[in-house]
Amino acid sequence: MRGDRFGTHRVLSPIGTLPQAAERLDNDFSRVFDDEILLDVERLNIDSASFVQMQEAGDPASQILATVAERGKQHNPVTGSGGMLLGRVARVGSALTTDLKVGERVATLVSLTLTPLRLSRIESVDARRHQVAVVGQAVLFESSAWARLPSDLPETVALSALDVAGAAPQVARLAKPGMRVLILGCGGKSGLLCSAAARRAGATVVGVERSEDAAAPARRLGACAQVVIANAADAVGLSRAAVAAAGGEFDLAVSCVNVPDAEMGAILATRDGGTIYFFSMSTSFTKAALGAEGISRDVNMLVGNGYCPGHAEATLALLREESVLREIFVERYG
């Protein structure tokens, strides 16, 4: 019994959509297709924007259980985002060509918004790491990416890094020697990784954080030449402070913030012909497109695609090679 490699056979509604865009997925795992991998789920890593929203709304555990029960996946109805998970392989479909074995533990490199999921219970919520210990099951499709957990890093650290694995490798491809690079949210996990990647590429990096406490990890890492304290939603104030710190407008801006209304600060700070990489689930691409048009700013705007070839290996290698970065991740997420 074989399904579709992209998982459309698990879509309950609306028929014809892909799993990420679907309202409801089939999470009945009494029937597993020959091109699926069945996982016993141990931990969910909720994306930052989604976890913060659920915290503000009340109890994240009850909201996660309700969402999964209703939608067959962890797809936050407010933020539209999900996260990823850690699980142990329970079954490998006979139609798959893979060296993955039953019993191995893997982290998924695809969003929970497209992963069929069933939860029996939530055992604990770790608000500091945005991780949730659970008992449940999930399936991966033939097209779904995954990574074995590394043996040299604590699993919670590896999971946190792999959750944002697409960010730093993309920045490494975009940043060039001599560029001015702006990192909004430089003290968060994706911001720290992106700052390190931009510095290694030979760019001059300026970071922005909301407070001195939030900026402390970025200052400790030392990848940013300067860290500016500013409100991401104050577009004019942020851009003026960041441009002054850099001595000019930016060639590349990377938005890693987990709050809304940060689009215009990045746009105002970026030169005509420059690039903005929105690696944030809080981004409104309508606001970004219309806002850039409204101020006549000719910038290239990239959606933060969480995938690029080799991104998991590249992100884990960055953690291994940057000792201070690794120390920060182990202290924060270990």
C-alpha positions as a Markdown table, in Angstrom:
| # | Residue | x | y | z |
|---|---|---|---|---|
| 1 | Met | 0.0 | 0.0 | 0.0 |
| 2 | Arg | 1.8 | 3.1 | -1.3 |
| 3 | Gly | 0.9 | 6.7 | -0.8 |
| 4 | Asp | 2.0 | 9.9 | -2.4 |
| 5 | Arg | 5.7 | 10.9 | -1.8 |
| 6 | Phe | 4.5 | 14.4 | -0.7 |
| 7 | Gly | 1.9 | 13.0 | 1.7 |
| 8 | Thr | -1.3 | 14.1 | 0.0 |
| 9 | His | -2.8 | 10.7 | 0.9 |
| 10 | Arg | -3.0 | 11.9 | 4.5 |
| 11 | Val | -4.9 | 15.0 | 3.7 |
| 12 | Leu | -8.5 | 14.9 | 4.9 |
| 13 | Ser | -9.5 | 18.5 | 4.0 |
| 14 | Pro | -9.4 | 20.4 | 1.8 |
| 15 | Ile | -8.8 | 17.6 | -0.7 |
| 16 | Gly | -6.2 | 18.6 | -3.3 |
| 17 | Thr | -4.0 | 20.5 | -0.9 |
| 18 | Leu | -0.5 | 19.5 | 0.3 |
| 19 | Pro | -0.2 | 18.5 | 4.0 |
| 20 | Gln | 1.2 | 21.8 | 5.1 |
| 21 | Ala | -1.7 | 23.8 | 3.7 |
| 22 | Ala | -4.3 | 21.3 | 4.8 |
| 23 | Glu | -6.8 | 22.0 | 7.6 |
| 24 | Arg | -6.8 | 18.4 | 8.8 |
| 25 | Leu | -4.5 | 15.4 | 8.3 |
| 26 | Asp | -5.2 | 11.7 | 8.8 |
| 27 | Asn | -3.4 | 10.6 | 12.0 |
| 28 | Asp | -4.8 | 7.1 | 12.2 |
| 29 | Phe | -1.6 | 5.1 | 12.4 |
| 30 | Ser | -3.3 | 1.7 | 12.5 |
| 31 | Arg | -2.7 | 1.9 | 8.8 |
| 32 | Val | 0.9 | 2.9 | 7.8 |
| 33 | Phe | 1.8 | 3.1 | 4.1 |
| 34 | Asp | 4.8 | 1.4 | 2.6 |
| 35 | Asp | 6.5 | 4.7 | 1.8 |
| 36 | Glu | 6.1 | 6.1 | 5.3 |
| 37 | Ile | 8.3 | 6.1 | 8.4 |
| 38 | Leu | 6.5 | 5.6 | 11.6 |
| 39 | Leu | 8.0 | 7.3 | 14.7 |
| 40 | Asp | 7.4 | 7.0 | 18.4 |
| 41 | Val | 7.5 | 10.6 | 19.4 |
| 42 | Glu | 9.4 | 11.7 | 22.5 |
| 43 | Arg | 9.7 | 15.4 | 22.2 |
| 44 | Leu | 8.3 | 18.3 | 20.3 |
| 45 | Asn | 10.4 | 21.4 | 19.7 |
| 46 | Ile | 7.9 | 24.2 | 19.2 |
| 47 | Asp | 9.0 | 27.2 | 17.1 |
| 48 | Ser | 9.6 | 30.4 | 19.0 |
| 49 | Ala | 6.8 | 32.5 | 17.5 |
| 50 | Ser | 4.3 | 29.7 | 18.2 |
| 51 | Phe | 5.4 | 29.0 | 21.8 |
| 52 | Val | 5.5 | 32.7 | 22.7 |
| 53 | Gln | 1.9 | 33.1 | 21.4 |
| 54 | Met | 0.7 | 30.1 | 23.3 |
| 55 | Gln | 2.3 | 31.3 | 26.5 |
| 56 | Glu | 0.6 | 34.6 | 26.2 |
| 57 | Ala | -2.8 | 32.9 | 25.5 |
| 58 | Gly | -2.6 | 30.5 | 28.4 |
| 59 | Asp | -1.4 | 26.9 | 28.9 |
| 60 | Pro | 0.7 | 25.7 | 25.9 |
| 61 | Ala | 0.1 | 22.0 | 26.8 |
| 62 | Ser | -3.7 | 22.2 | 26.6 |
| 63 | Gln | -3.4 | 24.2 | 23.3 |
| 64 | Ile | -1.1 | 21.7 | 21.7 |
| 65 | Leu | -3.4 | 18.8 | 22.7 |
| 66 | Ala | -6.4 | 20.6 | 21.3 |
| 67 | Thr | -4.7 | 21.5 | 18.1 |
| 68 | Val | -3.4 | 18.0 | 17.4 |
| 69 | Ala | -6.8 | 16.5 | 18.2 |
| 70 | Glu | -8.5 | 18.8 | 15.9 |
| 71 | Arg | -6.0 | 19.1 | 13.0 |
| 72 | Gly | -4.0 | 15.8 | 13.2 |
| 73 | Lys | -0.8 | 17.9 | 13.3 |
| 74 | Gln | 0.7 | 20.7 | 15.5 |
| 75 | His | -0.2 | 23.6 | 13.3 |
| 76 | Asn | -0.8 | 26.7 | 15.4 |
| 77 | Pro | -4.0 | 28.4 | 14.1 |
| 78 | Val | -2.8 | 31.8 | 15.2 |
| 79 | Thr | 0.9 | 31.9 | 14.0 |
| 80 | Gly | 0.5 | 29.3 | 11.3 |
| 81 | Ser | 3.7 | 27.7 | 12.4 |
| 82 | Gly | 4.7 | 24.5 | 14.2 |
| 83 | Gly | 8.3 | 23.3 | 14.9 |
| 84 | Met | 9.8 | 19.9 | 14.6 |
| 85 | Leu | 10.1 | 16.7 | 16.7 |
| 86 | Leu | 12.4 | 14.0 | 18.1 |
| 87 | Gly | 11.4 | 10.4 | 17.9 |
| 88 | Arg | 12.5 | 6.8 | 17.7 |
| 89 | Val | 11.9 | 4.8 | 14.5 |
| 90 | Ala | 9.1 | 2.2 | 14.9 |
| 91 | Arg | 8.7 | 1.1 | 11.3 |
| 92 | Val | 10.4 | 1.8 | 8.0 |
| 93 | Gly | 8.2 | 1.3 | 5.0 |
| 94 | Ser | 9.2 | -1.5 | 2.6 |
| 95 | Ala | 9.0 | 0.8 | -0.4 |
| 96 | Leu | 11.6 | 3.2 | 0.9 |
| 97 | Thr | 15.3 | 3.2 | 0.0 |
| 98 | Thr | 17.1 | 4.2 | 3.2 |
| 99 | Asp | 19.6 | 2.9 | 5.7 |
| 100 | Leu | 17.5 | 4.0 | 8.6 |
| 101 | Lys | 16.8 | 1.2 | 11.1 |
| 102 | Val | 14.1 | 0.5 | 13.6 |
| 103 | Gly | 15.1 | 1.8 | 17.0 |
| 104 | Glu | 17.2 | 4.7 | 15.7 |
| 105 | Arg | 16.4 | 8.2 | 17.1 |
| 106 | Val | 16.0 | 11.0 | 14.6 |
| 107 | Ala | 15.0 | 14.6 | 14.5 |
| 108 | Thr | 12.6 | 15.7 | 11.8 |
| 109 | Leu | 13.8 | 18.4 | 9.5 |
| 110 | Val | 10.3 | 19.2 | 8.3 |
| 111 | Ser | 7.7 | 21.3 | 10.0 |
| 112 | Leu | 5.1 | 20.0 | 12.4 |
| 113 | Thr | 2.6 | 21.9 | 10.3 |
| 114 | Leu | 2.8 | 19.1 | 7.7 |
| 115 | Thr | 3.6 | 16.1 | 9.9 |
| 116 | Pro | 0.7 | 13.8 | 10.8 |
| 117 | Leu | 0.8 | 13.5 | 14.6 |
| 118 | Arg | -1.2 | 11.7 | 17.3 |
| 119 | Leu | -0.5 | 12.4 | 21.0 |
| 120 | Ser | -1.5 | 10.2 | 23.9 |
| 121 | Arg | -0.3 | 12.6 | 26.5 |
| 122 | Ile | 2.0 | 15.5 | 27.3 |
| 123 | Glu | 4.4 | 14.7 | 30.1 |
| 124 | Ser | 6.1 | 18.1 | 30.7 |
| 125 | Val | 6.6 | 21.5 | 29.1 |
| 126 | Asp | 10.0 | 23.1 | 29.1 |
| 127 | Ala | 9.3 | 26.8 | 28.7 |
| 128 | Arg | 13.0 | 27.8 | 28.6 |
| 129 | Arg | 13.8 | 25.5 | 25.6 |
| 130 | His | 10.3 | 25.7 | 24.0 |
| 131 | Gln | 10.3 | 21.9 | 24.1 |
| 132 | Val | 7.5 | 19.5 | 25.2 |
| 133 | Ala | 8.0 | 15.9 | 26.3 |
| 134 | Val | 5.2 | 13.8 | 24.9 |
| 135 | Val | 4.0 | 10.2 | 24.3 |
| 136 | Gly | 2.7 | 9.8 | 20.7 |
| 137 | Gln | 3.4 | 8.8 | 17.2 |
| 138 | Ala | 4.0 | 10.5 | 13.9 |
| 139 | Val | 4.8 | 9.6 | 10.3 |
| 140 | Leu | 7.3 | 11.0 | 7.8 |
| 141 | Phe | 6.7 | 10.9 | 4.1 |
| 142 | Glu | 9.1 | 9.9 | 1.4 |
| 143 | Ser | 9.9 | 13.5 | 0.7 |
| 144 | Ser | 10.4 | 14.4 | 4.4 |
| 145 | Ala | 13.9 | 15.2 | 5.6 |
| 146 | Trp | 15.3 | 13.9 | 8.9 |
| 147 | Ala | 18.7 | 13.7 | 10.7 |
| 148 | Arg | 20.2 | 11.2 | 13.1 |
| 149 | Leu | 21.0 | 12.7 | 16.5 |
| 150 | Pro | 24.7 | 13.4 | 16.9 |
| 151 | Ser | 26.5 | 11.6 | 19.7 |
| 152 | Asp | 28.7 | 14.5 | 20.8 |
| 153 | Leu | 25.9 | 17.0 | 21.7 |
| 154 | Pro | 23.1 | 16.8 | 24.3 |
| 155 | Glu | 19.9 | 15.9 | 22.5 |
| 156 | Thr | 18.1 | 19.0 | 23.7 |
| 157 | Val | 20.9 | 21.1 | 22.2 |
| 158 | Ala | 21.0 | 19.2 | 18.9 |
| 159 | Leu | 17.2 | 19.5 | 18.7 |
| 160 | Ser | 17.3 | 23.3 | 19.3 |
| 161 | Ala | 19.9 | 23.8 | 16.6 |
| 162 | Leu | 18.3 | 21.5 | 14.1 |
| 163 | Asp | 15.0 | 23.4 | 14.6 |
| 164 | Val | 16.6 | 26.4 | 12.8 |
| 165 | Ala | 19.1 | 24.4 | 10.7 |
| 166 | Gly | 18.2 | 26.3 | 7.5 |
| 167 | Ala | 19.2 | 29.7 | 8.8 |
| 168 | Ala | 23.0 | 29.8 | 9.1 |
| 169 | Pro | 23.7 | 27.9 | 5.9 |
| 170 | Gln | 21.5 | 30.3 | 3.9 |
| 171 | Val | 23.3 | 33.3 | 5.5 |
| 172 | Ala | 26.7 | 31.6 | 4.6 |
| 173 | Arg | 25.6 | 31.6 | 1.0 |
| 174 | Leu | 24.3 | 35.2 | 1.0 |
| 175 | Ala | 27.0 | 36.9 | 3.0 |
| 176 | Lys | 30.3 | 38.0 | 1.3 |
| 177 | Pro | 33.5 | 39.5 | 2.5 |
| 178 | Gly | 33.2 | 43.2 | 3.2 |
| 179 | Met | 29.4 | 43.2 | 3.4 |
| 180 | Arg | 27.5 | 45.0 | 6.1 |
| 181 | Val | 25.1 | 42.4 | 7.6 |
| 182 | Leu | 22.3 | 43.2 | 10.1 |
| 183 | Ile | 20.9 | 40.5 | 12.4 |
| 184 | Leu | 17.6 | 41.3 | 14.0 |
| 185 | Gly | 17.2 | 39.1 | 17.1 |
| 186 | Cys | 20.9 | 38.4 | 17.3 |
| 187 | Gly | 20.6 | 36.9 | 20.8 |
| 188 | Gly | 18.2 | 34.0 | 19.9 |
| 189 | Lys | 19.3 | 30.6 | 18.6 |
| 190 | Ser | 18.9 | 31.4 | 14.9 |
| 191 | Gly | 20.3 | 34.9 | 15.5 |
| 192 | Leu | 23.4 | 33.5 | 17.1 |
| 193 | Leu | 24.0 | 30.9 | 14.4 |
| 194 | Cys | 23.4 | 33.5 | 11.6 |
| 195 | Ser | 25.8 | 36.0 | 13.3 |
| 196 | Ala | 28.5 | 33.4 | 13.5 |
| 197 | Ala | 28.0 | 32.4 | 9.8 |
| 198 | Ala | 28.1 | 36.0 | 8.6 |
| 199 | Arg | 31.3 | 36.8 | 10.5 |
| 200 | Arg | 32.9 | 33.6 | 9.1 |
| 201 | Ala | 32.0 | 34.8 | 5.6 |
| 202 | Gly | 34.0 | 38.0 | 6.2 |
| 203 | Ala | 31.1 | 40.4 | 6.8 |
| 204 | Thr | 30.8 | 43.2 | 9.3 |
| 205 | Val | 27.9 | 42.2 | 11.5 |
| 206 | Val | 25.6 | 44.5 | 13.5 |
| 207 | Gly | 23.1 | 42.9 | 15.8 |
| 208 | Val | 19.8 | 44.2 | 17.3 |
| 209 | Glu | 18.1 | 43.0 | 20.4 |
| 210 | Arg | 15.2 | 44.3 | 22.6 |
| 211 | Ser | 17.2 | 44.5 | 25.9 |
| 212 | Glu | 20.6 | 44.2 | 27.4 |
| 213 | Asp | 19.6 | 40.8 | 28.9 |
| 214 | Ala | 18.6 | 39.5 | 25.5 |
| 215 | Ala | 21.8 | 40.9 | 23.9 |
| 216 | Ala | 24.1 | 39.3 | 26.5 |
| 217 | Pro | 24.6 | 36.0 | 24.6 |
| 218 | Ala | 25.4 | 37.9 | 21.3 |
| 219 | Arg | 27.9 | 40.1 | 23.1 |
| 220 | Arg | 29.5 | 37.0 | 24.6 |
| 221 | Leu | 29.7 | 35.3 | 21.2 |
| 222 | Gly | 31.5 | 38.3 | 19.8 |
| 223 | Ala | 30.4 | 37.8 | 16.2 |
| 224 | Cys | 28.7 | 41.2 | 16.1 |
| 225 | Ala | 31.0 | 44.2 | 15.8 |
| 226 | Gln | 28.2 | 46.1 | 17.7 |
| 227 | Val | 24.9 | 45.2 | 19.3 |
| 228 | Val | 22.2 | 47.8 | 19.2 |
| 229 | Ile | 19.3 | 47.8 | 21.7 |
| 230 | Ala | 16.1 | 48.7 | 19.9 |
| 231 | Asn | 12.4 | 47.8 | 19.5 |
| 232 | Ala | 12.0 | 45.7 | 16.4 |
| 233 | Ala | 8.5 | 47.3 | 15.8 |
| 234 | Asp | 10.0 | 50.9 | 15.9 |
| 235 | Ala | 11.1 | 50.8 | 12.2 |
| 236 | Val | 12.5 | 54.4 | 12.1 |
| 237 | Gly | 14.3 | 54.2 | 15.4 |
| 238 | Leu | 15.8 | 50.8 | 14.8 |
| 239 | Ser | 17.0 | 51.6 | 11.3 |
| 240 | Arg | 18.6 | 54.8 | 12.3 |
| 241 | Ala | 20.4 | 53.2 | 15.2 |
| 242 | Ala | 21.6 | 50.2 | 13.2 |
| 243 | Val | 22.8 | 52.2 | 10.2 |
| 244 | Ala | 24.6 | 54.6 | 12.5 |
| 245 | Ala | 26.4 | 51.7 | 14.2 |
| 246 | Ala | 27.4 | 50.2 | 10.8 |
| 247 | Gly | 28.4 | 53.5 | 9.2 |
| 248 | Gly | 26.0 | 53.0 | 6.3 |
| 249 | Glu | 23.0 | 51.0 | 5.1 |
| 250 | Phe | 23.2 | 47.2 | 5.0 |
| 251 | Asp | 23.8 | 44.9 | 2.1 |
| 252 | Leu | 22.1 | 42.0 | 3.9 |
| 253 | Ala | 19.5 | 42.0 | 6.7 |
| 254 | Val | 18.4 | 38.9 | 8.5 |
| 255 | Ser | 15.2 | 38.9 | 10.6 |
| 256 | Cys | 15.2 | 36.3 | 13.3 |
| 257 | Val | 12.7 | 38.0 | 15.7 |
| 258 | Asn | 9.8 | 36.2 | 17.2 |
| 259 | Val | 7.4 | 39.2 | 17.4 |
| 260 | Pro | 5.3 | 40.8 | 14.7 |
| 261 | Asp | 5.8 | 44.2 | 12.9 |
| 262 | Ala | 9.5 | 43.9 | 12.4 |
| 263 | Glu | 9.4 | 44.0 | 8.6 |
| 264 | Met | 9.9 | 47.7 | 8.1 |
| 265 | Gly | 12.9 | 48.1 | 10.4 |
| 266 | Ala | 14.8 | 45.6 | 8.2 |
| 267 | Ile | 13.6 | 47.2 | 5.0 |
| 268 | Leu | 14.5 | 50.7 | 6.0 |
| 269 | Ala | 18.0 | 49.7 | 7.1 |
| 270 | Thr | 18.8 | 47.9 | 3.9 |
| 271 | Arg | 20.2 | 49.7 | 0.8 |
| 272 | Asp | 18.6 | 49.7 | -2.6 |
| 273 | Gly | 19.7 | 46.5 | -4.3 |
| 274 | Gly | 20.3 | 44.8 | -1.0 |
| 275 | Thr | 18.8 | 41.6 | 0.4 |
| 276 | Ile | 16.5 | 40.8 | 3.3 |
| 277 | Tyr | 16.3 | 37.2 | 4.6 |
| 278 | Phe | 13.1 | 36.8 | 6.7 |
| 279 | Phe | 13.8 | 33.8 | 8.9 |
| 280 | Ser | 10.9 | 34.4 | 11.2 |
| 281 | Met | 7.5 | 32.8 | 11.4 |
| 282 | Ser | 6.2 | 36.2 | 12.7 |
| 283 | Thr | 6.8 | 37.9 | 9.4 |
| 284 | Ser | 3.9 | 39.2 | 7.4 |
| 285 | Phe | 5.0 | 39.0 | 3.8 |
| 286 | Thr | 2.0 | 41.3 | 2.8 |
| 287 | Lys | 3.4 | 44.0 | 5.2 |
| 288 | Ala | 6.9 | 43.4 | 3.8 |
| 289 | Ala | 5.9 | 43.7 | 0.2 |
| 290 | Leu | 3.5 | 46.6 | 0.5 |
| 291 | Gly | 5.8 | 48.4 | 3.0 |
| 292 | Ala | 8.8 | 48.2 | 0.6 |
| 293 | Glu | 6.7 | 49.5 | -2.2 |
| 294 | Gly | 5.3 | 52.3 | 0.0 |
| 295 | Ile | 8.8 | 53.7 | 0.7 |
| 296 | Ser | 10.1 | 53.0 | -2.9 |
| 297 | Arg | 12.8 | 50.7 | -1.6 |
| 298 | Asp | 14.2 | 48.3 | -4.2 |
| 299 | Val | 15.3 | 45.3 | -2.1 |
| 300 | Asn | 15.3 | 41.6 | -2.7 |
| 301 | Met | 13.2 | 39.8 | 0.0 |
| 302 | Leu | 13.7 | 36.1 | 0.6 |
| 303 | Val | 11.3 | 33.8 | 2.4 |
| 304 | Gly | 13.1 | 31.9 | 5.2 |
| 305 | Asn | 13.0 | 28.4 | 3.6 |
| 306 | Gly | 14.0 | 26.0 | 6.4 |
| 307 | Tyr | 15.7 | 23.7 | 4.0 |
| 308 | Cys | 18.8 | 23.8 | 1.9 |
| 309 | Pro | 21.1 | 20.9 | 0.9 |
| 310 | Gly | 23.3 | 19.8 | 3.8 |
| 311 | His | 21.8 | 22.2 | 6.3 |
| 312 | Ala | 21.7 | 19.9 | 9.3 |
| 313 | Glu | 25.3 | 18.9 | 8.9 |
| 314 | Ala | 26.4 | 22.5 | 8.3 |
| 315 | Thr | 24.6 | 23.8 | 11.4 |
| 316 | Leu | 26.0 | 21.1 | 13.7 |
| 317 | Ala | 29.5 | 21.7 | 12.2 |
| 318 | Leu | 29.2 | 25.4 | 13.0 |
| 319 | Leu | 28.3 | 24.5 | 16.7 |
| 320 | Arg | 31.4 | 22.2 | 16.9 |
| 321 | Glu | 33.8 | 24.7 | 15.3 |
| 322 | Glu | 32.7 | 27.7 | 17.3 |
| 323 | Ser | 33.5 | 26.9 | 20.9 |
| 324 | Val | 31.7 | 29.9 | 22.5 |
| 325 | Leu | 28.6 | 29.3 | 20.4 |
| 326 | Arg | 28.6 | 25.7 | 21.5 |
| 327 | Glu | 29.0 | 26.8 | 25.2 |
| 328 | Ile | 26.0 | 29.2 | 24.9 |
| 329 | Phe | 23.8 | 26.5 | 23.3 |
| 330 | Val | 24.8 | 23.9 | 25.9 |
| 331 | Glu | 24.1 | 26.3 | 28.8 |
| 332 | Arg | 20.8 | 27.5 | 27.3 |
| 333 | Tyr | 19.4 | 24.3 | 25.8 |
| 334 | Gly | 21.4 | 21.5 | 27.4 |
